[in-house]
């Protein structure tokens, strides 16, 4: 088996902190893994835990909340 594991990551990013950093990285032409799906939130504290559970139930291997 030569199949390499590529995790699917769901990311909830705070609009003022983590999303701004990810956007800045994109403007600087830095790359981050294409297996990451980003959802912008107004504040990381407002991410309801049920969204984390639903992300895992939907097939994501990991859920990241950045603030």
C-alpha positions as CSV (number, residue, x, y, z in Angstrom):
1,X,0.0,0.0,0.0
2,X,1.6,3.2,-1.2
3,X,-1.5,5.3,-0.6
4,X,-0.5,8.4,1.5
5,X,-3.0,9.6,4.1
6,X,-4.2,13.2,3.4
7,X,-6.5,14.4,6.3
8,X,-9.5,16.6,5.6
9,X,-9.4,19.5,8.0
10,X,-12.3,21.9,8.7
11,X,-11.1,25.2,10.0
12,X,-13.2,27.9,11.8
13,X,-11.2,31.1,11.7
14,X,-11.8,34.3,13.6
15,X,-12.4,37.2,11.2
16,X,-10.1,39.5,13.1
17,X,-7.2,37.2,14.0
18,X,-6.7,33.8,12.2
19,X,-8.6,34.6,9.0
20,X,-6.6,37.8,8.6
21,X,-3.4,35.8,9.0
22,X,-4.5,33.2,6.4
23,X,-5.5,36.0,4.0
24,X,-2.1,37.7,4.6
25,X,-0.4,34.4,3.8
26,X,-2.3,34.1,0.6
27,X,-1.4,37.7,-0.5
28,X,2.2,36.8,0.2
29,X,1.8,33.8,-2.0
30,X,2.5,31.4,0.8
31,X,0.7,28.0,0.4
32,X,-1.2,26.0,3.0
33,X,-2.5,22.5,2.4
34,X,-5.4,22.2,0.0
35,X,-7.0,19.6,2.3
36,X,-8.1,22.5,4.6
37,X,-11.6,23.9,4.3
38,X,-11.9,27.4,5.8
39,X,-15.1,28.9,7.4
40,X,-14.8,32.5,8.5
41,X,-16.5,33.4,11.8
42,X,-16.9,36.7,13.4
43,X,-15.3,35.4,16.6
44,X,-13.8,32.0,17.5
45,X,-15.7,32.1,20.8
46,X,-19.0,32.0,18.9
47,X,-18.3,28.6,17.3
48,X,-20.9,26.3,18.8
49,X,-19.5,22.9,19.8
50,X,-22.3,21.2,17.7
51,X,-20.6,22.5,14.6
52,X,-17.4,20.7,15.6
53,X,-19.3,17.5,16.1
54,X,-21.2,17.9,12.8
55,X,-17.9,18.5,11.0
56,X,-16.5,15.2,12.3
57,X,-19.7,13.4,11.5
58,X,-19.6,14.8,8.0
59,X,-16.3,13.1,7.3
60,X,-13.6,15.6,8.3
61,X,-10.6,14.0,10.1
62,X,-10.0,17.1,12.2
63,X,-11.6,20.4,13.2
64,X,-9.5,23.5,13.9
65,X,-10.8,26.6,15.7
66,X,-8.4,29.5,15.3
67,X,-8.6,32.8,17.1
